[in-house]
Amino acid sequence: MSGGRLAIFGGKPAVTEKSPPWPYFTDEDIEAVRRGMLKGREDWTWACTAAGGELTERLEREFAEWLGRKYVISTSSGGAALHIACMAAGIQLGDEVITTPFSWGQTSSCILQAGGIPIFADIHPETLTIDPEKIEPLITERTKAIVLVHIGGIPADMDAIMAIAERHDLIVIEDCAQAQGSLYRGRQVGTFGHLGCFSVGSGKNMAVSEGGFIATDDRDLYERALLAGMHPGRLQKEITLKAYRERIDSLIYTYRMNALSAAMALNQLRYVHERNEWRRRNVAKLRELLKGVPGIRPLNLPEHLDPAWHMVHWTFVPEDLPGVTREQYIKALQAEGVPISGSYVGTPIHLRYTFLRKEWWLGKGYPWRANPKGDKIVYRTGDCPVAERRCFEQDIVLGGGAWWRDVTPLLEGIAEAFHKVTAQPQRLREVP
Ligand SMILES: Cc1ncc(COP(=O)(O)O)c(C=O)c1O
């Protein structure tokens, strides 16, 4: 256990290793893109995925098999997938949709994009995902759907959520942007809700620059999502339901995946599980190494949740180090070279500008004005106390996505840094 002057006061940092580069494109990824581009010289449909074509069809088939769902659409981003999932779910102007305040904003903005009104249910204090007990009291006759997120890779409580959805005839959309490969009771997330949406953007567990997927087992939802975001060339080939064939036109969002992303995605699908296993092993090892360290504790997750760890949340424990703030603790560790940060979410979503002022792109007042009880929908501090406390006082982020291979020396350095700074609480209190 090392002592010595804290790095924040001019001492030598305890951590000398860095996290591996992320995203990291393998030689095979690069070769897949190169081969495809050469093919594109002879066959223009390789680069133009408008009408679907061989590349997109293969990718969607393989992703569907990889995930265990019937239908998959590849998209330009995770946000695009979420938007057309909300449209497919039939969310109309003024409809209410229950969601979580503890996520990246797009778990909520997809609802607004479809004209819906986000209604925020608080999160569970240990899993940090939407708390099923908080959902049911928020359901009204205008509630259409639930959009949940598996935050940081931690699966939401799918059994309870699906039971509520069934009781109230609601569509469930899973935002799996941070959870590709996470397991709930041994089954992949994205296979529980009516629609599962993924991102393969550059920071995600499978990172192909930009892209996403929607997955479903429901033909009707699949065709509706296609209609919202795909080119008529593809729609002509795939839309089978008569009511939808009549609607084929170019009044669409251009949400198809880029061919370069698709080529990489096909290759990366072969090793995303392997990288996720490393994430799991590294996080388990760090949990061991940090056992008993004052000021921080891991989340207490039930055994049936098996996150693929896009991002690892920990809990700050101020009682262990009286007089030391979370900010002082993090600053001192950062100076030691620990890749640690405070709250990932920052301001909980329900307390952001859009909601405090009820102002979205459609103009001031919309979509709330389109709901007869919209005036009564207000967003205030105290609405979601667990999420608020998590953001403002407790949350610490350390580890995850970038740890896709063995990082033992880095983890040992991190543990040494924690021991070093927590052995000197009086100095920690002086951190500016
Ligand atoms: C939880 C969550 N949802 C949605 C998205 C949006 O994905 P994309 O950046 O591919 O649009 C992200 C991206 O960071 C995310 O973390």
The ligand as a Gaussian input file, in Angstrom:
#p B3LYP/6-31G(d) Opt

LIG

0 1
 C      -29.034000       5.508000     -23.311000
 C      -28.817000       6.030000     -24.699000
 N      -29.857000       6.139000     -25.533000
 C      -29.709000       6.590000     -26.789000
 C      -28.490000       6.974000     -27.268000
 C      -28.388000       7.508000     -28.650000
 O      -27.582000       6.717000     -29.478000
 P      -26.884000       7.390000     -30.753000
 O      -25.782000       8.256000     -30.279000
 O      -26.411000       6.213000     -31.560000
 O      -27.958000       8.155000     -31.455000
 C      -27.375000       6.911000     -26.438000
 C      -26.055000       7.359000     -26.916000
 O      -25.176000       7.717000     -26.179000
 C      -27.527000       6.415000     -25.126000
 O      -26.489000       6.328000     -24.274000

